[in-house]
Amino acid sequence: MRTAAWLLPAYLLGVLCACTAPTPKVPPVTPSEGATSVGPFVPEARALFEGCTSMPESADSRTYLCGDVAVWMAEAKSGSLADMFTRTRKRVTGRYGKDVVEVKGELPLAGSSWPSSRFAACSRADGGTDVEGDCRAGGYATAVTATGGRLRGLGCVARGNARPLLARCLELLESVASHGNPEGDVLDPDALVLPPRLPWRTLATPRGCQLTMSTTRAGRIRCGDASFDWNVYRPARKNVTARWRSQGVAELAEALPGAGPVEEVPCRLENQPTRCARFTAPTEHGLLVVWAAAVEWEDRALFASCIFPSSEAPFPAACNGAFSLP
């Protein structure tokens, strides 16, 4: 799988709001659901989302990076469909600005028609949304009403505005419009597993940090420019673990513009000796350091990464002590 850096802004754009009304709990997907090479998706979503990587933005939103396509979804308990659609469109216009050409209409999804925007970011801005060849990206933004009256903002970006990728966008949008999160978890702060934990220990969310994802198998803690991500699955399979590690490192390196060469260095992850991938990337706030590794023991496997400013070396509190030097 290849995920280019141009996709990351869709993940970094504004987070949609959610209110505080209670949300019914649903049983989380068990770690064993992620034991195949297609990742931690519910069985009915595995074929469609094979090769996709989940990027949690917040407790109520996700972006899925699927090669040259990125699809995102966000949910809210209240508000209007029109407002949700507007916020979804702003993710696109905020990213591509004056290069965006939009055609508003309706998109048939989940058995109904919903307000939508077909957009393209092309050098020939007067060429409409069907331009190919001179485009950075194209895709769709829409909003639907989900089960229980929840609002679901959806969008998809296809690299280069290529027709086969746009067709892939429509397949993914139909799935998330009809069935919601392909990982099976409720997108809501009330559905977070608290406190966050690995199967063998509890994790901490340091003061001033945000828990953007926490399930029985994955999580993300954000602390300003630092973040700690983890994925657990069982039963451990060496080929799956190796694939997750190589893809995860590639995703991180490509998503950070200007990333330096990846070094393989000895380290410990959860006190298990292994080799870490380590590299740096420049930002407007200074140099970021990235550590990533995978380990296996007993029937489980863990892939984790920690990103932080170089000034916080060797490892900040956000990393929860998961990484250490040998």
ZAMARGU-4260 file (C-alpha; in steps of 0.2 Angstrom, whole numbers, plus 5000, padded with zeros to 4 digits):
<rodrens>
0) 5000/5000/5000 | 5006/5018/4996 | 5000/5033/5005 | 5007/5049/4998 | 5010/5065/5009
5) 4997/5074/4999 | 4983/5064/5008 | 4988/5070/5026 | 4980/5087/5025 | 4963/5079/5024
10) 4967/5070/5040 | 4974/5086/5049 | 4960/5098/5044 | 4947/5104/5056 | 4938/5092/5068
15) 4919/5092/5068 | 4910/5095/5084 | 4900/5084/5095 | 4888/5087/5109 | 4886/5079/5126
20) 4870/5069/5125 | 4872/5051/5130 | 4876/5038/5117 | 4872/5020/5118 | 4887/5009/5121
25) 4890/4994/5109 | 4902/4980/5111 | 4919/4984/5104 | 4927/4974/5091 | 4938/4961/5099
30) 4956/4961/5095 | 4954/4944/5086 | 4944/4954/5073 | 4961/4962/5067 | 4970/4945/5065
35) 4970/4945/5046 | 4981/4954/5034 | 4967/4967/5030 | 4968/4975/5046 | 4956/4978/5061
40) 4940/4980/5051 | 4923/4971/5054 | 4921/4955/5043 | 4909/4963/5031 | 4920/4978/5028
45) 4937/4969/5026 | 4936/4966/5007 | 4932/4984/5003 | 4944/4992/5016 | 4959/4980/5013
50) 4975/4989/5013 | 4968/5005/5021 | 4975/5013/5037 | 4965/5021/5050 | 4970/5039/5056
55) 4960/5044/5071 | 4957/5063/5071 | 4946/5064/5087 | 4934/5053/5097 | 4921/5056/5084
60) 4930/5056/5067 | 4942/5045/5057 | 4951/5046/5041 | 4955/5030/5031 | 4970/5031/5020
65) 4968/5019/5005 | 4983/5021/4994 | 4979/5036/4982 | 4962/5038/4990 | 4957/5046/5008
70) 4940/5044/5015 | 4934/5052/5031 | 4919/5052/5042 | 4914/5062/5057 | 4898/5060/5068
75) 4888/5072/5078 | 4873/5069/5090 | 4864/5085/5086 | 4863/5100/5074 | 4857/5101/5056
80) 4861/5091/5041 | 4865/5108/5032 | 4877/5113/5045 | 4886/5096/5044 | 4887/5097/5025
85) 4894/5114/5027 | 4908/5109/5039 | 4912/5094/5028 | 4914/5105/5013 | 4925/5117/5022
90) 4938/5102/5025 | 4940/5103/5006 | 4939/5122/5002 | 4951/5125/5017 | 4964/5113/5010
95) 4964/5118/4992 | 4957/5136/4992 | 4955/5145/4976 | 4960/5129/4966 | 4944/5121/4970
100) 4930/5120/4958 | 4913/5113/4965 | 4897/5107/4958 | 4883/5105/4971 | 4870/5092/4969
105) 4864/5076/4977 | 4873/5060/4980 | 4863/5043/4981 | 4869/5034/4996 | 4862/5021/5008
110) 4845/5021/4999 | 4842/5040/4999 | 4849/5056/4991 | 4859/5068/5001 | 4866/5085/4998
115) 4884/5084/4991 | 4898/5093/4982 | 4908/5086/4968 | 4925/5095/4969 | 4941/5096/4959
120) 4957/5105/4963 | 4965/5108/4946 | 4977/5121/4938 | 4963/5125/4925 | 4950/5131/4937
125) 4938/5135/4923 | 4938/5117/4917 | 4925/5110/4928 | 4926/5095/4939 | 4929/5082/4925
130) 4947/5089/4921 | 4960/5075/4921 | 4979/5077/4920 | 4982/5094/4928 | 4973/5091/4945
135) 4980/5089/4962 | 4964/5080/4968 | 4946/5077/4966 | 4932/5069/4976 | 4916/5071/4985
140) 4909/5079/5001 | 4892/5075/5008 | 4882/5073/5024 | 4869/5060/5029 | 4857/5056/5043
145) 4862/5040/5052 | 4853/5028/5064 | 4846/5036/5079 | 4846/5053/5071 | 4865/5055/5072
150) 4873/5066/5058 | 4887/5059/5048 | 4898/5070/5038 | 4908/5061/5024 | 4920/5065/5011
155) 4933/5057/5000 | 4948/5063/4991 | 4956/5055/4975 | 4973/5059/4970 | 4974/5067/4953
160) 4955/5067/4951 | 4957/5051/4941 | 4941/5042/4937 | 4945/5024/4943 | 4950/5032/4960
165) 4933/5042/4960 | 4924/5026/4958 | 4933/5019/4972 | 4928/5034/4982 | 4910/5031/4979
170) 4911/5013/4984 | 4919/5018/5001 | 4906/5032/5004 | 4892/5020/5001 | 4899/5009/5014
175) 4902/5022/5028 | 4885/5030/5024 | 4876/5014/5026 | 4886/5005/5040 | 4896/5018/5048
180) 4914/5015/5055 | 4921/5000/5046 | 4931/4996/5062 | 4914/4993/5071 | 4917/5006/5085
185) 4905/5020/5090 | 4912/5037/5085 | 4909/5047/5101 | 4918/5052/5116 | 4907/5042/5127
190) 4912/5026/5118 | 4930/5028/5122 | 4938/5014/5133 | 4943/5023/5149 | 4956/5023/5155
195) 4966/5019/5139 | 4975/5002/5140 | 4985/4989/5132 | 4979/4971/5136 | 4993/4970/5150
200) 4993/4988/5158 | 4984/5004/5159 | 4990/5019/5150 | 4989/5037/5156 | 4983/5053/5147
205) 4995/5067/5153 | 4988/5083/5158 | 4984/5094/5143 | 4983/5079/5131 | 4969/5073/5121
210) 4963/5055/5119 | 4957/5054/5101 | 4955/5035/5100 | 4954/5021/5113 | 4947/5004/5109
215) 4951/4986/5115 | 4964/4985/5101 | 4970/5003/5096 | 4972/5021/5102 | 4980/5038/5100
220) 4985/5051/5113 | 4989/5068/5106 | 4999/5081/5116 | 5002/5096/5106 | 5016/5091/5093
225) 5018/5074/5102 | 5007/5059/5099 | 5007/5041/5104 | 4998/5028/5093 | 4996/5009/5096
230) 4988/4994/5088 | 4986/4977/5096 | 4980/4961/5087 | 4979/4942/5091 | 4983/4929/5087
235) 5000/4936/5082 | 5006/4931/5065 | 5024/4935/5059 | 5019/4940/5042 | 5005/4951/5047
240) 5016/4960/5060 | 5030/4963/5048 | 5017/4970/5036 | 5009/4981/5049 | 5026/4987/5054
245) 5033/4991/5036 | 5017/5000/5031 | 5016/5010/5047 | 5033/5016/5045 | 5030/5020/5027
250) 5014/5030/5031 | 5023/5040/5045 | 5038/5044/5034 | 5027/5049/5018 | 5015/5059/5029
255) 5029/5070/5036 | 5036/5081/5022 | 5055/5082/5022 | 5057/5067/5033 | 5075/5061/5034
260) 5081/5043/5030 | 5074/5029/5041 | 5087/5022/5053 | 5085/5004/5061 | 5091/5006/5079
265) 5090/4994/5094 | 5077/4998/5107 | 5064/4991/5118 | 5045/4992/5116 | 5035/4987/5131
270) 5051/4981/5138 | 5053/4968/5124 | 5070/4970/5115 | 5067/4974/5096 | 5073/4986/5083
275) 5065/5003/5081 | 5063/5013/5065 | 5069/5031/5069 | 5069/5046/5058 | 5066/5065/5060
280) 5056/5078/5050 | 5056/5097/5050 | 5041/5107/5055 | 5038/5126/5058 | 5040/5123/5076
285) 5057/5113/5075 | 5062/5096/5072 | 5051/5081/5075 | 5058/5064/5080 | 5048/5048/5076
290) 5050/5031/5084 | 5041/5015/5078 | 5042/4997/5082 | 5032/4980/5083 | 5034/4966/5095
295) 5026/4949/5098 | 5024/4938/5113 | 5012/4925/5118 | 4997/4926/5107 | 4998/4945/5104
300) 5007/4958/5093 | 5009/4976/5096 | 5014/4990/5083 | 5017/5007/5091 | 5024/5024/5086
305) 5028/5040/5096 | 5031/5057/5088 | 5038/5071/5097 | 5049/5087/5096 | 5067/5084/5097
310) 5068/5095/5113 | 5058/5082/5122 | 5071/5067/5119 | 5073/5054/5124 | 5054/5051/5126
315) 5041/5062/5132 | 5026/5058/5144 | 5015/5055/5129 | 5024/5039/5125 | 5018/5032/5141
320) 5035/5023/5144 | 5032/5011/5129 | 5048/5015/5121 | 5065/5014/5130 | 5083/5013/5125
325) 5092/4996/5127
</rodrens>
